[in-house]
């Protein structure tokens, strides 16, 4: 076998070989990772083979100790793994030598010396924080120079929880873009969102847009919904106010967003039922979370690619799934192929659905969305709404109800400074008149009458689908 063939075969079948012929397989791996395989001077990354020894602790330690003895190990995963094994053996030695108590001090001293030798080996790279935690876990407390850093393990330590700033970083970036980038949205929208007096603009509707507005897969629109849709098609900025139960749910790609993942999933499901090509873009941290639109998510579509030109991507995906990781070269190739495939899928979509914060995902950085829809807009903060809007918006539709729940802001200072006011609500206060949906489908008339009169001037009315109009009280 050539070096490349041996490398690939061992990564695929090495676990079976280690189980049945551990000695020869370990020797073969040593040769492969130290440039001694036949006439080849290439060296495989030993980190790619750690998973092969999952049930063979002795062979794994032998393999790693050999590697650090003859090679300069740059991958901290090797140093971390070997350190964890040696520290574990320090704690396990007394139990292992229980039958021969006289050997206990010798065994423990030997393993402690091995730990110190490993920590002092200049050719082994490891994560210092990881090493400190391991020594604390195994009650290993030497006064020791750890890579030129004097360390004393004490009985107590603190753990810092790192704040994940992605959402706020993207909001801040959106506000900066809004302020300095003239191409991020039209001048009309810019001045309108700031509350400036500007001359009203209208769009000319084409063909069926002005008359027939029925959508395949969705119920017929009622008169107030029909009026709202017609108005939305003619205005660059539209607000649709939907009291509870009223059913709030063109050309070019449309970016559809909402502040919550559940809302985005429901939007995706409804839009997909119309026959449009829709892609649900989820945060990478949520790709393992199942949803009702799993088959429409970008990460699932990537896995389902069957075209011949995606053969290399499928092979690398399978290899990564089998092994848990790839070599640095394969990983680089995999990321490039995956990035290109993601771009192709997103470009082919009619509608892309994501959260408001998700609209700032780097995978959308090269896209410009002229049409942007924000559902549940009254539950999003202003900076949240700006994230999708500054993606090149020319036509913005916000759907929500400022009489219901607003943005949840935990910080009192931020709330007092105005962060708890939604963009939708502020535009209402600036006299931007919304289209109000007037037919509600959810509540019994006895329940809907009070909010209709209290908050909506009695303008909302129930549908005529209730068999018993009045509730019986017992």
C-alpha positions as CSV (number, residue, x, y, z in Angstrom):
1,X,0.0,0.0,0.0
2,X,1.0,3.6,-0.6
3,X,1.2,6.0,2.3
4,X,-2.1,7.6,1.3
5,X,-3.9,4.3,1.0
6,X,-2.5,3.0,4.3
7,X,-3.5,6.3,6.0
8,X,-7.1,6.1,4.7
9,X,-7.5,2.4,5.4
10,X,-6.3,2.6,9.0
11,X,-8.6,5.5,9.7
12,X,-11.5,3.5,8.4
13,X,-10.7,-0.1,9.6
14,X,-8.1,0.5,12.3
15,X,-10.5,-0.1,15.2
16,X,-11.1,-3.7,14.0
17,X,-7.3,-4.2,13.5
18,X,-6.5,-2.9,16.9
19,X,-9.0,-5.3,18.4
20,X,-7.7,-8.4,16.6
21,X,-4.0,-7.7,16.1
22,X,-3.2,-4.8,18.6
23,X,0.6,-5.2,18.6
24,X,1.3,-5.1,14.8
25,X,-1.4,-2.4,14.3
26,X,0.2,-0.2,16.9
27,X,3.6,-0.7,15.3
28,X,2.2,0.2,11.9
29,X,0.6,3.4,13.3
30,X,3.9,4.3,14.9
31,X,5.6,4.0,11.5
32,X,2.9,5.9,9.7
33,X,3.0,8.9,12.2
34,X,6.8,9.2,12.3
35,X,7.8,9.0,8.6
36,X,9.0,5.4,8.7
37,X,6.3,3.8,6.5
38,X,8.2,2.1,3.6
39,X,10.1,4.8,1.6
40,X,7.7,7.6,2.4
41,X,8.8,10.6,4.4
42,X,5.2,11.7,4.9
43,X,3.8,11.7,8.4
44,X,0.2,11.1,9.4
45,X,-1.4,13.1,12.3
46,X,-1.5,10.8,15.3
47,X,-4.6,12.7,16.5
48,X,-6.5,11.1,13.7
49,X,-6.0,7.6,15.2
50,X,-6.9,8.2,18.9
51,X,-10.4,6.8,18.4
52,X,-9.0,3.5,17.3
53,X,-7.8,2.7,20.8
54,X,-11.2,3.3,22.5
55,X,-11.1,-0.1,24.3
56,X,-7.3,-0.5,24.4
57,X,-5.8,1.8,27.0
58,X,-2.4,0.1,27.2
59,X,-1.8,0.3,23.4
60,X,-3.0,3.9,23.4
61,X,-0.5,4.9,26.0
62,X,2.3,2.9,24.3
63,X,1.5,4.6,21.0
64,X,1.4,8.2,22.5
65,X,4.5,7.7,24.6
66,X,6.4,6.6,21.5
67,X,5.2,9.5,19.5
68,X,6.2,12.1,22.1
69,X,9.6,10.4,22.5
70,X,10.6,10.6,18.8
71,X,8.5,13.6,17.4
72,X,7.9,17.2,18.2
73,X,4.1,17.1,18.9
74,X,2.4,20.4,17.9
75,X,-1.2,19.1,18.3
76,X,-2.2,19.8,21.9
77,X,-4.8,16.9,21.7
78,X,-1.9,14.4,21.9
79,X,-0.4,16.1,25.0
80,X,-3.8,16.5,26.7
81,X,-4.7,12.8,26.1
82,X,-1.4,11.4,27.3
83,X,-1.4,13.7,30.4
84,X,-4.9,12.6,31.3
85,X,-3.9,8.9,31.0
86,X,-0.7,9.3,33.0
87,X,-2.6,11.3,35.7
88,X,-5.3,8.6,35.7
89,X,-2.7,5.9,36.3
90,X,-1.3,7.8,39.3
91,X,-4.7,7.6,41.0
92,X,-5.3,4.0,39.8
93,X,-1.9,2.6,40.9
94,X,-2.7,1.8,44.5
95,X,-5.8,-0.2,43.5
96,X,-3.9,-2.0,40.8
97,X,-1.2,-2.9,43.3
98,X,-3.6,-3.8,46.1
99,X,-2.4,-7.4,46.2
100,X,1.2,-6.4,46.7
101,X,1.2,-3.4,49.1
102,X,5.0,-3.1,49.0
103,X,4.9,-2.0,45.4
104,X,2.5,0.9,45.9
105,X,5.0,3.6,46.6
106,X,7.2,2.5,43.7
107,X,4.3,2.5,41.3
108,X,3.0,5.9,42.4
109,X,6.4,7.4,42.4
110,X,7.0,6.1,38.9
111,X,3.8,7.6,37.5
112,X,4.3,10.9,39.3
113,X,7.7,11.1,37.7
114,X,6.1,10.3,34.3
115,X,3.6,13.2,34.8
116,X,6.4,15.6,35.7
117,X,8.5,14.4,32.7
118,X,5.6,14.9,30.4
119,X,4.9,18.4,31.7
120,X,8.6,19.3,31.3
121,X,9.0,17.9,27.8
122,X,9.7,20.9,25.5
123,X,8.5,18.9,22.4
124,X,5.0,18.3,23.7
125,X,2.4,20.9,23.4
126,X,-0.7,20.8,25.7
127,X,-3.3,23.2,27.0
128,X,-2.2,24.7,30.3
129,X,-5.7,25.3,31.6
130,X,-6.7,21.8,30.7
131,X,-3.6,20.5,32.5
132,X,-4.4,22.4,35.7
133,X,-7.9,21.1,35.7
134,X,-6.7,17.5,35.2
135,X,-4.2,17.8,38.1
136,X,-6.9,19.2,40.3
137,X,-9.3,16.4,39.4
138,X,-6.6,13.8,40.2
139,X,-5.4,15.5,43.4
140,X,-2.0,15.9,41.9
141,X,-0.4,18.9,43.7
142,X,3.3,19.5,43.0
143,X,4.9,22.9,43.3
144,X,6.0,22.8,39.7
145,X,7.1,25.1,36.9
146,X,4.5,24.5,34.2
147,X,6.0,25.7,31.0
148,X,7.8,28.5,32.7
149,X,4.7,29.4,34.7
150,X,4.9,28.7,38.5
151,X,1.7,26.9,39.5
152,X,0.5,25.9,42.9
153,X,-2.7,23.8,42.9
154,X,-4.9,24.8,45.8
155,X,-8.1,23.3,47.2
156,X,-10.3,25.9,45.6
157,X,-10.6,27.6,42.2
158,X,-13.2,29.6,40.3
159,X,-14.9,28.9,37.1
160,X,-15.7,31.8,34.8
161,X,-18.8,31.5,32.6
162,X,-18.0,33.3,29.3
163,X,-20.8,35.5,28.0
164,X,-21.9,34.5,24.5
165,X,-22.0,37.9,22.8
166,X,-23.0,36.8,19.3
167,X,-26.5,38.3,19.4
168,X,-25.4,41.6,20.7
169,X,-22.4,41.8,18.4
170,X,-24.7,41.4,15.5
171,X,-27.1,44.0,16.8
172,X,-24.2,46.5,17.3
173,X,-22.9,45.7,13.8
174,X,-26.3,46.2,12.3
175,X,-26.6,49.7,14.0
176,X,-23.2,50.6,12.7
177,X,-24.0,49.4,9.2
178,X,-27.3,51.4,9.3
179,X,-25.4,54.5,10.3
180,X,-22.5,54.4,7.8
181,X,-23.4,52.2,4.8
182,X,-25.6,53.9,2.3
183,X,-26.1,50.6,0.4
184,X,-27.5,48.7,3.3
185,X,-31.0,49.9,2.7
186,X,-32.8,52.5,0.6
187,X,-32.7,56.2,1.5
188,X,-36.5,56.2,1.9
189,X,-36.4,53.4,4.5
190,X,-33.4,55.0,6.3
191,X,-35.2,58.3,6.8
192,X,-38.6,56.6,7.5
193,X,-37.1,54.5,10.2
194,X,-35.6,57.5,11.8
195,X,-38.9,59.3,11.8
196,X,-38.0,62.0,9.2
197,X,-40.7,63.5,7.1
198,X,-40.3,62.0,3.6
199,X,-42.5,62.0,0.5
200,X,-44.6,58.8,0.3
201,X,-43.4,56.3,-2.2
202,X,-45.4,53.5,-3.9
203,X,-44.7,50.5,-5.9
204,X,-46.6,49.6,-9.1
205,X,-48.1,46.2,-8.8
206,X,-48.1,43.9,-11.8
207,X,-50.6,41.5,-13.2
208,X,-52.2,39.2,-10.7
209,X,-50.7,41.1,-7.8
210,X,-53.3,43.7,-8.2
211,X,-56.2,41.3,-8.5
212,X,-56.0,37.6,-7.6
213,X,-54.1,37.1,-4.4
214,X,-55.0,33.5,-3.5
215,X,-52.0,31.3,-2.6
216,X,-51.9,27.5,-3.3
217,X,-51.9,25.6,-0.1
218,X,-53.2,28.4,2.1
219,X,-56.8,29.4,2.9
220,X,-58.5,32.2,1.0
221,X,-57.8,35.7,2.4
222,X,-60.5,37.6,4.3
223,X,-61.2,41.2,3.3
224,X,-58.9,42.8,5.9
225,X,-56.1,40.4,5.0
226,X,-56.6,41.1,1.3
227,X,-56.5,44.8,2.0
228,X,-53.3,44.4,4.0
229,X,-51.6,42.3,1.3
230,X,-52.5,44.8,-1.4
231,X,-51.2,47.7,0.7
232,X,-48.0,45.9,1.5
233,X,-47.3,45.3,-2.2
234,X,-47.5,49.0,-2.9
235,X,-45.5,50.4,0.0
236,X,-41.8,50.2,0.8
237,X,-42.5,50.1,4.6
238,X,-45.6,48.4,6.0
239,X,-46.9,47.5,9.4
240,X,-49.5,44.8,9.8
241,X,-51.2,44.8,13.2
242,X,-52.7,41.5,14.0
243,X,-54.8,41.2,17.2
244,X,-54.9,37.8,18.8
245,X,-56.1,35.0,16.4
246,X,-56.4,37.2,13.3
247,X,-54.0,35.2,11.1
248,X,-50.9,37.3,10.7
249,X,-49.1,34.7,9.2
250,X,-43.0,38.8,-5.5
251,X,-40.0,38.7,-7.2
252,X,-36.5,38.0,-6.0
253,X,-35.4,36.3,-2.8
254,X,-37.3,37.1,0.3
255,X,-35.8,37.0,3.8
256,X,-38.3,36.0,6.4
257,X,-37.4,36.4,10.0
258,X,-38.8,36.4,13.5
259,X,-37.2,36.8,16.9
260,X,-37.8,33.3,18.1
261,X,-36.9,29.9,16.6
262,X,-40.3,28.5,17.1
263,X,-41.9,31.3,15.1
264,X,-39.4,30.8,12.3
265,X,-40.1,27.1,12.2
266,X,-43.9,27.7,11.8
267,X,-43.3,30.4,9.1
268,X,-41.1,27.9,7.2
269,X,-43.7,25.2,7.4
270,X,-46.5,27.5,6.1
271,X,-44.4,28.9,3.3
272,X,-43.2,25.5,2.2
273,X,-46.9,24.4,1.9
274,X,-47.3,27.0,-0.9
275,X,-44.8,25.2,-3.1
276,X,-42.1,27.8,-2.9
277,X,-38.4,26.7,-2.4
278,X,-37.7,27.6,1.2
279,X,-34.6,27.0,3.3
280,X,-34.5,27.3,7.0
281,X,-31.1,28.6,8.2
282,X,-30.5,27.6,11.8
283,X,-27.6,28.6,14.0
284,X,-24.8,26.1,14.0
285,X,-25.3,25.6,17.7
286,X,-28.9,24.5,17.1
287,X,-28.2,22.0,14.3
288,X,-28.5,19.1,16.7
289,X,-32.0,20.3,17.8
290,X,-34.8,18.6,16.0
291,X,-37.7,20.7,14.6
292,X,-40.9,20.4,12.6
293,X,-39.0,21.6,9.5
294,X,-35.9,19.5,9.8
295,X,-36.0,18.4,6.2
296,X,-36.0,22.1,5.1
297,X,-32.9,23.1,7.2
298,X,-29.7,24.0,5.4
299,X,-27.6,21.5,7.4
300,X,-30.0,18.7,6.5
301,X,-30.2,19.6,2.9
302,X,-26.4,19.5,2.7
303,X,-26.4,15.9,4.0
304,X,-29.1,15.0,1.4
305,X,-27.1,16.1,-1.7
306,X,-27.0,13.4,-4.3
307,X,-25.6,15.1,-7.4
308,X,-22.4,13.6,-8.8
309,X,-20.4,16.8,-8.4
310,X,-20.9,16.5,-4.6
311,X,-19.3,13.1,-4.3
312,X,-16.1,14.4,-2.6
313,X,-18.2,16.3,-0.1
314,X,-20.3,13.2,0.7
315,X,-17.1,11.1,1.2
316,X,-15.6,13.6,3.6
317,X,-18.9,14.0,5.5
318,X,-19.1,10.2,6.0
319,X,-15.4,10.1,7.0
320,X,-15.9,12.8,9.6
321,X,-19.1,11.1,10.9
322,X,-17.2,7.8,11.3
323,X,-14.1,9.2,12.8
324,X,-15.3,12.3,14.6
325,X,-12.6,14.5,13.0
326,X,-10.5,14.9,9.9
327,X,-6.9,15.7,9.2
328,X,-6.1,19.4,8.8
329,X,-5.9,19.0,5.1
330,X,-9.2,17.1,4.8
331,X,-10.9,19.5,7.2
332,X,-9.8,22.5,5.0
333,X,-11.1,20.8,1.9
334,X,-14.3,19.8,3.7
335,X,-15.1,23.3,4.8
336,X,-14.5,24.7,1.3
337,X,-16.8,22.1,-0.3
338,X,-19.4,22.6,2.3
339,X,-19.3,26.4,2.0
340,X,-19.8,26.2,-1.7
341,X,-22.7,23.7,-1.4
342,X,-24.4,25.9,1.2
343,X,-24.1,28.9,-1.1
344,X,-25.7,27.0,-4.0
345,X,-28.6,25.8,-1.9
346,X,-29.2,29.3,-0.5
347,X,-29.0,30.9,-3.9
348,X,-31.6,28.5,-5.3
349,X,-34.1,29.3,-2.6
350,X,-37.1,31.6,-3.2
351,X,-37.4,32.3,0.6
352,X,-34.8,32.0,3.3
353,X,-36.1,31.8,6.9
354,X,-34.1,32.5,10.0
355,X,-34.2,34.4,13.2
356,X,-33.6,38.2,13.3
357,X,-30.2,37.5,14.8
358,X,-29.6,34.6,12.4
359,X,-29.9,37.1,9.5
360,X,-26.4,38.2,10.5
361,X,-25.0,34.7,10.0
362,X,-21.7,34.8,8.0
363,X,-23.3,32.4,5.5
364,X,-25.6,35.2,4.4
365,X,-22.9,37.9,4.3
366,X,-22.7,37.9,0.4
367,X,-26.5,38.0,0.0
368,X,-28.6,41.1,-0.6
369,X,-32.3,40.8,0.3
370,X,-34.6,43.5,-1.3
371,X,-37.7,42.0,0.4
372,X,-37.6,41.5,4.1
373,X,-40.5,40.3,6.3
374,X,-40.3,40.3,10.1
375,X,-43.0,38.4,12.0
376,X,-43.6,38.9,15.7
377,X,-41.8,42.2,15.1
378,X,-43.2,43.7,18.3
379,X,-41.3,41.1,20.4
380,X,-38.0,42.1,18.9
381,X,-35.8,45.0,20.0
382,X,-35.0,47.7,17.5
383,X,-31.4,46.5,16.9
384,X,-32.7,43.0,16.4
385,X,-34.9,44.2,13.6
386,X,-32.1,46.1,12.0
387,X,-30.0,43.0,11.4
388,X,-32.3,41.7,8.6
389,X,-33.2,45.2,7.4
390,X,-29.6,46.2,6.7
391,X,-29.1,43.3,4.3
392,X,-30.0,45.5,1.4
393,X,-33.7,46.0,2.1
394,X,-35.9,47.9,-0.3
395,X,-39.2,46.6,0.8
396,X,-39.9,45.9,4.5
397,X,-43.0,44.3,6.1
398,X,-43.3,44.0,9.8
399,X,-46.1,42.0,11.3
400,X,-47.0,42.1,15.0
401,X,-49.2,43.7,17.6
402,X,-47.9,46.5,19.8
403,X,-50.8,45.9,22.2
404,X,-49.4,42.5,23.1
405,X,-46.1,41.4,24.5
406,X,-43.1,43.6,23.7
407,X,-39.4,42.8,23.8
408,X,-38.1,41.2,27.0
409,X,-35.2,43.2,28.3
410,X,-33.7,41.9,31.6
411,X,-31.4,44.8,32.2
412,X,-33.3,47.7,33.8
413,X,-30.9,50.4,32.6
414,X,-31.2,49.2,29.0
415,X,-35.0,49.0,29.3
416,X,-35.2,52.5,30.7
417,X,-33.0,53.8,27.9
418,X,-35.5,52.5,25.4
419,X,-34.3,49.0,24.4
420,X,-37.7,47.6,25.5
421,X,-39.5,49.5,22.7
422,X,-39.8,47.7,19.5
423,X,-39.2,49.3,16.1
424,X,-42.9,48.5,15.3
425,X,-44.1,50.4,18.3
426,X,-41.9,53.4,17.7
427,X,-43.2,53.7,14.1
428,X,-46.7,53.5,15.4
429,X,-45.9,56.4,17.8
430,X,-44.5,58.3,14.7
431,X,-48.0,58.0,13.2
432,X,-47.1,55.3,10.7
433,X,-50.5,53.8,10.3
434,X,-50.7,49.9,10.2
435,X,-53.0,47.7,8.3
436,X,-55.2,46.1,11.0
437,X,-56.5,42.5,10.6
438,X,-60.0,42.5,11.8
439,X,-61.3,38.9,11.7
440,X,-60.1,36.6,14.5
441,X,-60.2,32.8,14.3
442,X,-59.0,31.7,17.7
443,X,-61.2,32.8,20.5
444,X,-64.9,32.2,21.3
445,X,-66.8,35.5,20.9
446,X,-67.4,35.7,24.6
447,X,-63.6,35.8,25.1
448,X,-62.7,38.1,22.2
449,X,-65.3,40.8,23.0
450,X,-63.4,42.3,25.9
451,X,-59.9,42.7,24.2
452,X,-61.6,43.9,21.0
453,X,-63.4,46.7,22.9
454,X,-60.6,47.5,25.3
455,X,-57.6,47.6,22.9
456,X,-58.9,47.6,19.3
457,X,-61.9,50.0,19.4
458,X,-64.3,47.1,18.8
459,X,-62.9,46.6,15.3
460,X,-62.1,42.8,15.6
461,X,-64.9,40.3,15.0
462,X,-65.1,36.6,15.3
463,X,-65.7,34.2,12.4
464,X,-69.1,32.6,12.1
465,X,-67.9,29.1,12.8
466,X,-69.1,28.8,16.4
467,X,-72.0,26.4,16.9
468,X,-72.8,27.8,20.4
469,X,-72.2,31.5,20.3
470,X,-72.7,31.9,24.1
471,X,-70.8,30.0,26.7
472,X,-72.7,28.1,29.3
473,X,-71.8,29.0,32.8
474,X,-72.2,26.3,35.5
